[in-house]
Structures are given as structure tokens and as C-alpha cells.
């Protein structure tokens, strides 16, 4: 534990990051937090990912921070550092970037949540699309499909943008939940239209630079690629990816998109998470109003807040986070969960898409995410009403389904399937980790687990 705390000084070390405190000083058990070591190491040994960065924070301080393994499977590759190693955040971009930008613009009175999208983006039109609201985009209830293969269809970022905006709806607005990258892309375009700035420049100016998040950006410079974890070795682009966005559609949009494209470190994300827990402020710098943070992070429809997901036992959020907890995950093996009732956050960054050795890496990362959230929750000991008995075994101890022999047709999909099949698998993994994405009616707003 001493080593973990000393390593955590890299986050706090005079650069505007979070202070470091012993777990006991913020009402947490160091012994219970040690479960994190066992859980993450089991995921690495099983071949789910070559390395990981973990940060747990509570009551304004880092209480557990550690890098595990290496950036890739080679013994000569760099060890993971939570303060230095850059990871492709994938869909964490939706909340760390796009949703935060939308919150700031909402604070500034640039739009109303129930404004139709077409009011600001005239290209977003046709039939029922004219009635789609900004709120419905944030709730993933716009009626847009989950995705389109922009990388196959577009020859330029501008053409990709036009394809997104001209995509017809698959259902009436407000009647079904479909986790949609297209909706997040549209929100990114909305930020650009309302602000008059490119999305990456807007976020740097209004979020990352003011917070001192110096390791968070789109399109990493060549100068930092040496400390960037690689992702896919054999993508459709035809060359290994390192420091270049993994998501093909984000790449088709020029590497800057509302749904994916951000890179960051676990240390930087701890600053962001604490800003959210502080009600929009960090180290004297206010990013978003407290009332807007509350509005966007409370349940809005089904298991969604505005932009955020609620921790209902899905998406790797575990069993023990409070009813008010919210967060998000990313396909590359990333997750961020924030529990305001416990004043706590849990961050996990991996590159599980980098040549995994496990047969079912999506199952491995889902279990590791859930175990981390559960380990953090059971380590909270200062509130008798929230004290949770330590589980006899965690998911990683059982490793259920991690390396089952796959049936023949699964092998065909894995090795010879089309990119469309892969993207369907991505949506399935990212939204439910093995559970079918279920539509919800506007009337019932049923929460599905």
C-alpha cells in the first residue's frame, strides 16, 4: 500500500492534481482495496489486456493508484504509468468531452434541451427528424440507428459528416432506446455550430486547459506516441495503430468526433472525475454550474442520464455502487464510474483490443470493470448504512467464460467476419456486455438489467 501511495504522488506532485491520502483518512479500508491488485493481475494473466491503469478517489483525494503490466505484450515495452501512459478513451469521449461541452453551452444559455436539433443543424432534417430534440440525442432515444460504416462510405471528413446528418431515423423519436454513436457525433457537430470552434479546440479551451489536464486531447502529437498504448494491430487501415484513434468512424471524421477520439491518462481523468464530484469546480476553477451537473447526471430515461449511463449493474458498473452512481465505458477497455453518494470515483484504462490472448476479452474486461467498482464500494467503511460484506469471491477469481472454447461459427465471425459484424459486436459489448440492448418505450422508461 505504501508503494501505491508513493506512486500516487505522480498525480499530486505539484502540478495541480489531486492530493494523496491514506484510505483510512477518508473512511476506506486499505486491506479491502488490495483486492484491486488481485483482480487486475488475473485479467492480465488470463490474456484479457497487457496492462492497465487504475485510480480510486474519495473525498477529494487519491486513495489508490497503480499501473499494472505493460503497454503491450512485449517484455521490452514500457510499464504502465497512471500519470504518463496515454490510452485511447473510445466512448469515454462521449462524456469526458462531448457531454461536458454540451453542459457548458447549456449553462451559457446557447440552447434549450427540448429545442429541435434542426434549429441549429439545418442538414439534420427530413420527416420525424425535424422533431428530434437535443435531450433525445443525449438520452439515446432520438430514433437514429446505432451506427453506419462511414469509413467505407466517405472519402473525406466532410462527406462523413454529411452522411451522419442525412441518416434517416429507424424509429419515432422518444419511443426507443438505441445506444447510438451517430447521436453522439451529431452532438459533437452541435457543439461546433453553437461555439463556432472545432470540437477539439473548444474542449481544450473550456475544459482541459483550465483543469490542468495536459495529457487529454484528440490526435496525440508524435512527441507523445512513445508513451501511448497501442490498440489494434490489423485494422482496416492496414497498419498497427498507436496514437491514432481506434474507432474507424472517428478516423473517417478526421480523428475528432463526438463519440470517440480522445486520449488521456488515468491521472488526468481523476481531475475530471473530481471536478464532477465537486459540482463542476476544481482547484478554484469552475467549468460547469452545480445545477447543470445535477441535471445531467440524474436519471432521465430508463438507465440513462443526459449523456451518462446510470450504474444499474450493467456496463461493468458492478453490484454495489449507489443508485445515484453514473459513468461510462469505452470499447478499447476503459471505464469511469462516479458515485456521488459515496463521494468516490473509479477509473480503469486498458487497451484490451491490442491482440488479446483470452478467447473472450470482452467478458474479461466486463468482469474486471465490475470487480473494480465492487472492490471500491466494499472498501468504504465509514458509513454503517453503506457497509458491504466482502464477497467470498470476485468475478476475476471465478474467471467464468473467459477462455471457453468458442463454437465454430464464432471463430468464423472473429477471423473472417465483415467489419459490419465486428461493429455490431462492438455495440453489443459496449452497451450491455453480453445482455441484449432492449428498446424502452417513452411511457414506461423501464430499466433493464
N, C-alpha and C positions, 0 to 999 in steps of 0.2 A: 504494500500500500504506500510505503514511503517513496518507492521508486515512481509510482503512478503520480503522486503529488508533486514530486520534483519535476517530472516530465511536464506536468500541467503548468509549471511556471512559464513554459514557452508561450502559453496563451496569455498569461497575465503580464509577462515580463516588460512592463513599462511602455507597452505600445497601445494602450487604451483598451485592452481586452478585459476579460472578467477576472476578478480576484480568485485566489485559490483558498479553499478552506477544507479542514478535515471533515469527513462525513458526520461525525458526532456533533460538530458545532452547528450543523444545520438539520439535526434530527434524523440522520440516516446511519445505518449500520455498515461499517466498513467490511465486516465479515460477510454480510449478505451481498454486498456489491461485488465481492470476489467471484461470485457465480459468473459474472460477465467474462472473466478470463477463460473459464472452462468452456462456456458456450461458444465464444468466438473461435477459440482454438479448435474445437471439434468441427466447426464449419470449414475451417481451413484444411484440417486433416482429411475431411471427407471429400475434398476437392471442389467445394462449392465456390470458392474465391481464393485468390492468392494472398490477400491481405485485407486489412480493414482499419478504419479509424473510428474510435468511439469517444464520445464526450457525454457525460451526465452532469447536469447542473441543477442546483436547487437554491432557492432563496438568494438569488443574485450572485452565486459563486459556482465555480467548477469544483466538483467533488470527486469526479472520476474521469480520467482522460488517459488514453493509451493508443498507441499504434501497434498493430499486430501483423506479422508476416511481412511480405514484400509487395512491391507494386506489380510484379508479375511472377511467374513460376521459376524463373532462373535464380540460382543461388547467388549470382553476381549482381542482381538488381537491387535498387535501394530499399532499405527498410521503410515501412510506412511511418510517417510522422503526422500527427493530427494538425500541427501548425504549418507544415510545409507541403505535404502531398496533396496535389490537386486531383480532384475527381470530377468526372462528368456527372452532373446532378440529374440529368434526364428530367423527369416530370416534377422534381422539386422546383424546377424553373417556374412552374405554374403558380406556386405560392410565394417563394422567396422573391421572384421577380415580378411576374405579371400581376398577380393579385395585389401585391404591395403597391405597385404603380397605380392600379385602379383605386385603391383605398386613398392614396394621396390626392388623386384627381377628384374623387368624391368629396373629400374634405374641402377642396378648393371650390366646390360648387360647380364644377365643369359639366356635370350631368346628374340626372336622377336615375335611380336603379330601374325604374319602370319605364324609362324612355325606350322607344324602339331603336334598335341598332341602326336601322336605315336612316335615322335622323342625322347621324354622324358619318356613316359609311354608305353613301348612295348606291354603291355597287351591290350591297347586301340587300337584294330585293327580288321580288317575284312571288306571287301568291301569298301563302301564310308567312313567308319570311318577313314581310313588311310589319308583322305584329310581334316578332321575336324581340324580347327585351334584354337589356344588359343583365338584369337579375337572372333571367333564364339561362344565359350563357354561363354565368358563374355557378349556377346550380346543376349544370349539365342536363338541362331539361328544355333545350332550345328546339329539339327535333332534328338537329343535324346528325348525320352519321358519325360513327366513331372516327373514321379516318378515310383518306384517299391516298393513292400512291403517287404523290406529287413528283417524287424522284423519277418515276417512269414517264410522267406526262409533261413535265415542264422543262424548258430549255434555258430558263433564266429565273432568278428570284421574283421578278415582276410577274412573269407568267404564272409561277406557282401561286403568288398572292391572288391573282385574278381567278384561278381555279378554286381556291378556297372560298372566296367571296361569292362566286357564282354557283357553288354547290347547292343543289335543291335539298329541301328537308325530307326526312324519311317518316316523320310523324308530326302531328299537330303540336305546336309549341305548348309547353307546360303539361303535357299528358304522359310523357315517359322519361325515365332516367336512362341516358346512354352516355357513358364516360367518353367525351369527345375531344380529341386533340384539335379538331377543326374549330371547335368553340373557343379553345384557349388561343389558337392562332388568331382568330378574329378579335379577341380581347387585346392581343398584342397590337394589332392594326389600329384598334380604337385608341390605345394609349398614344400611339404615334400621331393620330389625327388630332386628338384633343390637346396634346402637348406641343405639337409642331416640331418634335425631335424624334430621331431614331430611337427605338426601344432601348438599345444598349447604352446610348448616351444619356437618356433620361434616367435610367436606373443608376448609372454611375454618379450623376449629378445630385439626385434626390435621395438616394438610399445608401449605396455602398461607400462612396467617399465620405459623406457626413458621419457614418458609423465607424469609419476606420477599417472597413472590410477590404483591405488592399489586395486580397487574394480571391476576389469574386468578380468574375467578368465573363463575357462571351469571347469566343475566338482567342484563346490564350496566345500570347506572343511566343515566338521561337525561343526567347530567352528563358522561359519557364517550363518548356516542354520536358526538360531533363527530370523534373520532379512531378510530372503528370502521369497518373496511372493509365496504361493503355487499355483500350476496350477491345473491339473485335479485330481478329487477325485476317479474316477473309470476308470482308463486307462486299456489297455490290460495287463499291468504288474501285475494288481491285488491288488494294494495298492495306497494310495494317494501320489501324487508327490509334494515334496518340496525340492528344492535344487538339483533336478535331472532333466535332460533335458526332456522337454515335448515331443519333436518330437521322434516318435518311431524309425525311421530310424537312427537318430543321436545316439540314445541309442544303436541300433544294431551295430553301428560302434565304440562303446566304449565310447560314450559321447563326443567325439571330432570329429567334422566333418566340412566340408567346407560350409555347408548350414545352420547349426543350432548348438546350444550347448553353446554359450557364455551367461554368466550372467554379469550384470553390474548395476550401479546406474545412475540416471539422471545426477548427478554431474559429474561422470566420462565421460559420453557421451558428456557433454558440453565442456570438454577439447578436446576431439576428434574432435568435430564439429569446434571448433575454430582453431585447427591445420589445418583442411582442408581449412577453410576460409583464413588462413594466408599463404596459398600456400605451406603447408607441414611442417611448423615450429611452435613450441610453446615454449615460455619462453627460447629462445636461443638454443633449441634442434631441429635439423632438422631431420624429419622422411622420407620425400619424397621430390623430387625436385618439384619446382613450375611448370615446364613444364609438368611433368608427371601428376600432379594434374589436370591441364587444359585438357590434353589429355583424361584422364579417366572420367572426369565429364562433357564433352561436348557431345551433341547428336551424336550418332554413327549410329544407325539404328532404324527407327520408333520412339517409345517413350523410347528407351533405350540409355544410355551411356554405358561405359565399366564397367559392374558390377552394376552400379547405374541405377535407374529409373529417367526419367525426369518428372518434376511436370507439367503434361499436364492436370490437372483436375481429374486425376484418382488416385487410391490407397490412397484416403484420403488426397490429397495434396491441396484441396480447389480450389477456383477460382482465387485467387489474387496474388499468388506467380509469380515472373517474369518468362519470357521464359527461362532464364538460370538456374532456380532453379532445384535441383535434390535431391534425397533422397531414402528412402526405408521404408517398413513396415514389421512387423512380425506378424505371426498368433496369438501369445499369447496376442496381443493387444498393440504392440509397434510401434513407428514411429519416424523417424528422417528426417527433411527437412532442406535443406541448400539453402539459396538464396544469391548468390554472388553479384548480382546487388544491393541488399539492405544491404549487409554485415550482414546477420542475420541468425539465426538458430532457429528451434522449435523442442523440444523434448517432447515426450509423452511416458510414460511407464505405462502399466496396466497389470493385469492378467485376462483379460476378459474371459478366458477359465475356470476360477475357479467357477464352479457351478453358472453360470449366472442366474439371476431371470427374465430377459427380455426374451420374446419369440424369439426375433431375435437379439441376441447380436452382430452378425456380422454387422448388419445395424446400431446399436447404435455406435459401435466403429468407423465405417467408417465415420459417421456424426460428431462424436467428433473430430476425426483427422482433417477432413476438416475444421471444425469450428475453431480449434486452429490455423491452418495455416492462415485462413482468418482474424481472430482476430489480429494476429501478423502483417499481412500485412496492415490492415486498421489503425493500431496504428502508422505506420510510417508517420510522419507529416513534415519532414524537406525538402522534395523534392516536389515542386508543380506539377511536371510532374508525380509523382507516388502517389499523394494523392488520396485516395479512399473514397467515401462516405460510411458512416456507414450503413450497411444493416438494414432495418427495423426489420427483424427477422433473427436469425440464424437457422441452421438445428435443433439444440437441442431445440429451442423454439417451433418448429413445431412437433418434435418427430414423423415424418411421417413414418409409417410402423414399428415402434419399437416393438409394442406389439399387432399387428393384430393377430386375431385368425388364427392359421395355419390350412390348409386343412388336411384332414385325412391322405393322403399319405405322407405328410411332417412329420406328427407325427410318422408314421411308420419308416421313414428313421432316424429320430432323435433318437428314442429309440431302434429300433431293426435292423437298417441297419448294413451292414458289415463294417469293418474298411476301406475297399476299398471305400465304399460310402462316409465315413467320410473324407478320404484323398482327394477324388475328390472335396468335398465341401470345404476343406481347400484350395486347389489350386484355386478354383473359388473365394473364399473370398479374398485370399491374393493377387491375381493378378489383380482383377478387381472390387471387392466389388459390385457384382450384375450385372456386364457387362460381356458379353461373351468374353473369350480370343480369339482374332482374329488373324489368321495367316497373315503374311505380306510377300510379295514377295521381293526378293532381288532387283528387278528392281525398284519397286515403293517406298519402305520404308515408306508406308503410316502410318501416326499417327492416331491411333484410340482412340476416346474419348467416 
